[in-house]
Amino acid sequence: MSELIPPPVEVTGAARVEMMGFSKRFGALQALDDVSLTVEAGSFHALLGENGAGKSTLVKALIGFYQADTGSVSVDGRERAIGSPRDAAALGLGMIFQHFTVVPGMTVAENLALAGRDLTALIDWKAERARLAAFMRTAPFPLALDARVAELAAGEKQKLEILKALYARRRFLVLDEPTSVLTPQEADEVLGRVKALCREGQLSVLIITHKFREVFGFCDEVTVLRRGRRTGGTRVVDTSRDQLASWMMGVPHDAAGPTGEVLPSALVAELVGVDAPVAAVTPVAPEAATPAASAPRLRIDALTVLGHAGQSAIDRLRLQVMPGEIVGVAGVSGNGQRELVAALTGTLPIAGGSVFVDGQPYAPTRAQMLALGVRSLPEEPLQNACVGKLSVAENLALRNFDRAPLAAGLWLRRSAMRRQALAHIANFKVKTPGPDAPIETLSGGNVQRAVLARELSHDQAGGPRVLIVANPCFGLDFQATAEIHARLRAARDAGCGVLLVSEDLDEILALASRLVVLSHGRVALECTTATADIARIGHAMAGEGAHDSHPVPSTAEAA
Ligand SMILES: Nc1ncnc2c1ncn2[C@@H]1O[C@H](COP(=O)(O)OP(=O)(O)OP(=O)(O)O)[C@@H](O)[C@H]1O
């Protein structure tokens, strides 16, 4: 039972939060093992760790979503029992999730007024408006109180999430990858303002992030978890990327570790931002050698796709991807990217225009995808590419369960399926209790790795010809990101044409040779990544300057 001790009303200002000896077991898995972490009052504290390290389990135990097996919490030096998020809220502790929880059909004022309130209580709107107006005068992000949330840009919605927490008097916030849906400018603005609140002593923050740029740009302290244990922690000014990487991976960066491991070259390259040599390059297809002489792998011609409300979500898009080329599609989430990928992979109808693969008309049926070598990695793979209750092995076999070697006539060969799963798990370092675990029990990053293993493991000579990839590294730690990037480069080097739809601009700049920015279903900007102007891209992502799509010359053509 929790002991609910509401803070006295006069308690304001940043909270000091100390977690001591947190352990949590899920079945046979020790997800947290005696983890302690202190966020000083007014500190901006980063929580790092690879996928499955235990970050979410730790913060959810702190905020009362889970009960830890052991562990205690002190707030401002006094031990407190937190049995539910409501207990945490009463102490001024809150959490902001990756995905928005604001209500789109309501105004900013209504969303703020409802924040942290008992929904059965009546609101005295006159008094509330006065309070809201006073709050907004000193708020870190001014928003129009009467604006409808549905009309706000992603960055403004994220600001509203933070304003809700502040209006509800949170003095300590967990931010779970808060910038994943923002433009670079919005991310810097949001983190900069939150940091200012910390500096002013109003707020303490524990931020889960996979971006070293954010750790070094904004954070005061950092704690690193690995396999459920705390492996390091320090002031950010006293550390380096290499040290954080070695704590995350459990190996020294400049020497072989106890097991003879060293940081993989792909990872080191990712950290310093250069093209990584690919450890295991897939066989090079003959086409890869002469991209300029080839027809486009993928040609999209005046493609129109309607959204769920019947509006045009993709509006006469023209785009082509050459063999051996990665083309990035940048943009803030909700600007047609989802519909573009859905239309190219057959889950939304094409309303107008045409698509060609290697010069042949392409209709996205399962048969044509197989015949023409089109593979795809969807967003939110647990929902869109897995059956959660089925095992890891069964999910890894979803593409080829009906073919040899997994099938013999009408019979499914479970031993072959298991062998395939073990190979994929080892190759893509999927952390799972085993091939028989339901895939829904894996951490988000490990579900992503499993689906990537399935989709990138070619059962076709020469590998996929066209790869349509949507946010392939969303939520993945940097080591997994480096591995996935290396695999995408390997596919490119093998002659594949890769269409990389990503909300992470850094990812596009690292991988693609050309990019288009989608805004309201249209191309707002197109450029080569070598000459990219980040400010212009950010403005285009924010919706400034959308125009009709034009045919995009490929690098190969331009050369
Ligand atoms: N409800 C659950 N049941 C069983 N296992 C779980 C459950 N929740 C988490 N786990 C396991 O606990 C471990 C830690 O998961 P957690 O989600 O805390 O990791 P994380 O560091 O937040 O990872 P990511 O960066 O991928 O989100 C993982 O191995 C995960 O599979």
The ligand as an ORCA input file, in Angstrom:
! r2SCAN-3c Opt
* xyz 0 1
  N       6.237     -6.165    -18.916
  C       7.345     -6.851    -19.198
  N       7.375     -8.201    -19.217
  C       8.506     -8.894    -19.474
  N       9.709     -8.303    -19.745
  C       9.746     -6.956    -19.760
  C       8.576     -6.163    -19.491
  N       8.941     -4.848    -19.581
  C      10.255     -4.823    -19.878
  N      10.747     -6.087    -19.979
  C      12.142     -6.458    -20.278
  O      12.975     -5.738    -19.376
  C      14.174     -5.323    -20.037
  C      14.325     -3.825    -19.857
  O      13.341     -3.196    -20.670
  P      13.166     -1.611    -20.718
  O      11.947     -1.337    -21.541
  O      13.215     -1.040    -19.355
  O      14.476     -1.187    -21.519
  P      14.882      0.229    -22.114
  O      16.262      0.535    -21.628
  O      13.847      1.257    -21.787
  O      14.914     -0.129    -23.673
  P      14.506      0.720    -24.997
  O      15.603      1.729    -25.214
  O      14.499     -0.330    -26.054
  O      13.163      1.341    -24.748
  C      14.042     -5.749    -21.483
  O      14.800     -6.927    -21.671
  C      12.567     -6.030    -21.664
  O      12.373     -7.070    -22.625
*
